[in-house]
Amino acid sequence: VFGAVGAVSPSVGFARGALMDYLERARFVGGRIYMDVGTHEGRPRARDPLHLRHKPREYVGMVRDARDLLVRKGYREGPDLLYVEEEGAVHNEAAWADRLPQLLRFLLG
């Protein structure tokens, strides 16, 4: 149904990795996938009483694992898949806004 995916700061670790399990089982379908993450995403916040957030290295590692899984599925970095890892970026609207033009250029080309 969809020919493009824009996964901005994706939460690939939610529901005990359900998304990764789904991607593992899913068959390859053509299309373009944009995926990005900031290297400072996942920092715990004082107002998060459950402290459920992952440490940045863990969060970025999970997003990299998702990218690697997509590559193993057959998506080619460049024509099919654009992975952006922004050094120092955090999980917020300002960081996403900075990356939005690149996402749109890739997906809408």
HELIX and SHEET records of a PDB file:
HELIX    1   1 PHE A   14  ARG A   25  1                                  12    
HELIX    2   2 PRO A   56  LYS A   73  1                                  18    
HELIX    3   3 GLU A   93  LEU A  108  1                                  16    
SHEET    1   A 3 ALA A   4  VAL A   8  0                                        
SHEET    2   A 3 ARG A  32  GLY A  38  1                                        
SHEET    3   A 3 LEU A  81  GLU A  86  1                                        
END                                                                             
